[in-house]
Amino acid sequence: MTRNTVEKTSVTLLGLGAMGTALARAWLAAGHPLTVWNRTPARAAAVAAEGARVADSAAAAVAANPLVVVCLLDDASVGEALAGTDLAGRDLVNLTTCTPAQARARAEWARARGAGYLDGGIMAVPPMVGVPQAGGYVFYSGSREVFERHRETLAVPVGTTYVGQDAGFAALHDVALLSAMYGMFAGAAHAFALIRKEDIDPTSFAPLLADWLVAMAPAVHRTADRLRSGDYTEGVVSDLAMQVAGTPTFLSTAEQQGVSPELLGPYFALMRRRLAGGGGDEDLTGLIDLLVR
Ligand code: FVH
């Protein structure tokens, strides 16, 4: 009988909040030796019971393995946790949500301490971690070498999408997608508000709303094509002039239903501004240029 064991990369993980714990469990389940540290030691008990080695300080955890993953509350907590650790020769993978500027500064900070740096923006919530069919992934940016070196290990908890050497790009992609999500939630909130006082079952309305949002989502590909070509009028089906003409209907309906226009109003104001600037033959792509300062 031949022994066919593949040695799994050892991982150090700082941070055992909801996300850190989910990451820890995924690596442990896949057989990766794991050293963990958390500011509040009691939170390490659960993963210790599943096989994690608990370090008694962040410095000891960092010293344990070349691959150091941090998943903490914010950039300030990363600075606090890593102060006093020796990062020389380590590959630091930072999965803490931060701004692009913070990520770039943290990459410089790590480089000055002799560490490779990869930044990550997590596009998943904890229950999606370790569940491949859930579709979660992490945007990575920064050192391509660090990404390639640890690609397989990083792909254990959720998928990986590398978006470039600029350490700020992962955070930028993360925030851009989440911003679009909030826009979608804002639209859905307005829609539910419109039917709120009527004899319409929200649970019957929800599938109609979800299907409509899914049907409209591919419009982002046409927006991208127009941004690339610079021609905002080619093949336009629903032009801006027509859409602006329809906005009083939306605002009057909101008023009749007793719903505040505070979510829709700013978007309609942008539409009117673009129309006034001569964009009547375009679709809505020109609004993007009004937003960029
Ligand atoms: N949970 C989620 O749904 C989202 C999904 C998308 C990505 N986010 C980001 O992931 C980072 C960690 O989030 P989390 O859910 O694990 O957050 P918490 O459960 O609140 O745990 C926070 C951990 O950070 C530690 N911590 C806070 N401040 C410090 C500090 N000054 N020094 C050292 N550690 C610190 C905290 O430790 P403790 O309170 O247990 O002692 C937790 O380990 C985050 O960036 C999300 O935006 C999650």
Residues whose N, C-alpha, C, O or C-beta is under 5 A from the ligand:
A	BS01	FVH	G15 L16 G17 A18 M19 G20 N38 R39 T40 R43 C71 L72 L73 D74 S77 E80 A81 L95 T96 T97 I122 A124 V125 P126
